[in-house]
Amino acid sequence: MATTDRHHGTNGAFRNGMFQQLLMAGVRELIAGTGNFNRSGDKTRRMRRIMVQAALMMGLVPALGACGFADSRAPLPEFMRTKASEPPPPEPPPDVKRLVREKLETVFVNTSSPHDVRVSQPHHEPNGAGWTACVKAELTSAMNKPLGTQTYLVTISGGQIIDRRRAKADDNCVSESYDPI
């Protein structure tokens, strides 16, 4: 059984362990029929008292176990709720030109011989803390045939390109203005 003092916090194991000990002692006593019982109804009163105590304890344990677990959206007064964590501050806009220039192989396959590479301004991700930018380049196939201009959407987080994929129509890369790297 884990015991902790109230100065270092409690993890509920002490409370639950005490409850289990008391409950089991009452059940053992009830099953064994031990105790000093006379014929005037002490046994019935004692059994009734043990059952009432067990029922009360079973009702209190969930209530006590829930203490301290009210999150910021719980229907409790504000002083009883935990404080909502602050979202991290947004990253400063990345230098997309430098990142793509230094990590060109993370955006394009080396065998595609990318040239005339251009990048758009970074945009803050609507669903995250990172940034996205569109990257265009003239590419050739593995058979050395021109593929034309290809556009990719790169995701940047922590000053690194963490993902890239071919741009879709809803990425709005068509309407972006581009600067050469």
C-alpha positions in Angstrom: 0.0 0.0 0.0 1.4 3.4 -1.0 1.4 5.9 1.8 2.1 9.5 1.4 1.8 12.4 3.8 -0.3 15.4 3.1 2.7 17.7 2.7 3.9 15.8 -0.4 0.5 15.1 -1.9 -1.6 12.0 -2.2 -2.2 9.8 -5.1 -5.4 8.2 -3.7 -3.7 4.9 -3.0 -3.7 5.6 0.8 -7.4 6.5 0.8 -8.4 3.5 -1.4 -6.2 1.2 0.7 -7.7 2.3 4.0 -11.2 1.9 2.5 -10.4 -1.6 1.3 -9.0 -2.6 4.7 -12.0 -1.3 6.6 -14.4 -2.8 4.2 -12.7 -6.2 4.2 -12.5 -6.2 8.0 -16.3 -5.5 8.2 -17.0 -8.2 5.6 -14.8 -10.8 7.4 -16.5 -10.0 10.7 -19.9 -10.3 9.1 -19.0 -13.6 7.4 -17.2 -15.2 10.3 -19.9 -14.1 12.7 -17.3 -13.1 15.2 -17.9 -10.7 18.1 -19.8 -10.8 21.3 -23.4 -11.3 20.4 -26.2 -12.1 22.8 -29.6 -13.2 21.9 -31.3 -9.8 22.3 -30.7 -8.7 18.7 -27.1 -7.3 19.0 -26.1 -9.4 16.0 -28.8 -7.9 13.7 -28.0 -4.3 14.9 -24.3 -4.9 14.4 -24.8 -6.4 10.9 -27.0 -3.4 9.9 -24.4 -0.9 11.2 -21.6 -2.6 9.2 -23.8 -2.6 6.0 -24.6 1.1 6.5 -20.9 2.0 7.1 -19.9 0.0 3.9 -22.5 1.8 1.8 -21.4 5.2 3.1 -17.8 4.4 2.4 -18.6 3.2 -1.1 -20.4 6.4 -1.8 -17.6 8.6 -0.4 -14.7 7.0 -2.2 -15.7 8.1 -5.8 -16.5 11.6 -4.5 -13.1 11.9 -2.7 -11.3 10.3 -5.6 -12.6 12.9 -8.0 -11.1 15.8 -6.0 -8.6 17.7 -7.9 -9.6 16.3 -11.3 -12.0 19.1 -12.4 -10.6 20.3 -15.7 -11.1 23.8 -17.1 -14.4 22.9 -18.8 -16.1 21.2 -15.8 -19.4 22.6 -14.7 -18.0 23.9 -11.4 -17.3 27.3 -10.0 -14.2 28.9 -11.6 -12.1 28.7 -8.4 -12.6 24.9 -8.3 -11.5 24.3 -11.9 -8.0 23.8 -13.1 -6.6 26.7 -15.2 -6.5 26.1 -19.0 -3.0 25.9 -20.3 -1.9 28.8 -22.4 -1.2 28.0 -26.1 2.4 28.3 -27.0 3.4 31.6 -28.6 3.5 31.5 -32.4 6.9 31.0 -34.0 8.3 33.9 -35.9 8.0 33.6 -39.7 10.7 31.4 -41.1 13.2 32.4 -43.8 11.7 30.1 -46.5 14.2 31.1 -49.2 17.1 30.0 -47.0 15.5 26.8 -45.8 14.6 25.6 -49.3 18.0 26.6 -50.6 19.8 24.7 -47.9 17.4 21.7 -47.9 16.5 21.4 -51.5 16.7 17.6 -51.4 13.9 17.5 -48.7 11.5 19.2 -51.2 12.6 17.7 -54.5 14.2 14.4 -55.5 17.8 15.0 -56.6 17.2 13.1 -59.9 14.6 15.6 -60.9 17.2 18.3 -61.4 15.2 21.2 -59.9 16.0 24.6 -61.4 14.3 28.0 -61.4 13.1 27.4 -57.8 10.7 30.0 -56.4 9.0 30.3 -53.0 6.0 32.1 -51.7 5.6 34.0 -48.4 5.0 31.8 -45.4 1.5 31.5 -43.9 0.7 30.5 -40.4 -0.9 27.1 -40.3 -4.6 27.5 -39.3 -4.6 24.2 -37.3 -1.2 24.3 -35.7 1.8 26.4 -34.5 3.9 25.9 -37.7 4.0 27.6 -41.1 3.3 26.6 -44.7 4.7 27.9 -48.0 4.4 27.0 -51.6 7.5 26.1 -53.6 7.6 25.9 -57.5 10.4 24.6 -59.7 11.0 23.3 -63.2 11.7 19.6 -63.0 12.8 16.7 -65.3 11.8 13.1 -65.0 14.2 10.2 -64.4 14.3 9.7 -68.1 15.5 13.3 -68.5 12.3 14.5 -70.0 10.9 17.9 -68.9 8.0 17.6 -66.4 7.3 21.4 -66.4 6.6 23.5 -63.4 5.7 21.5 -60.3 4.3 23.1 -57.1 4.7 21.7 -53.6 3.4 22.8 -50.2 6.0 22.6 -47.5 5.3 22.6 -43.7 7.8 24.3 -41.5 8.1 23.9 -37.7 10.9 24.8 -35.4 12.9 26.3 -38.3 12.9 22.9 -40.2 11.0 21.6 -43.2 9.0 18.8 -41.6 6.7 17.8 -44.5 6.2 18.4 -48.1 3.5 17.3 -50.6 2.3 18.2 -54.0 0.1 21.3 -53.8 -3.7 20.8 -54.2 -6.2 23.3 -55.5 -7.4 24.2 -52.0 -3.8 25.1 -50.9 -4.2 28.4 -52.8 -0.7 28.2 -54.3 -2.0 29.3 -57.7 -2.8 32.8 -56.3 0.5 33.2 -54.5 3.3 35.5 -55.7 6.8 33.9 -55.8 10.4 35.0 -55.3 13.4 33.2 -56.6 15.7 31.6 -54.1 
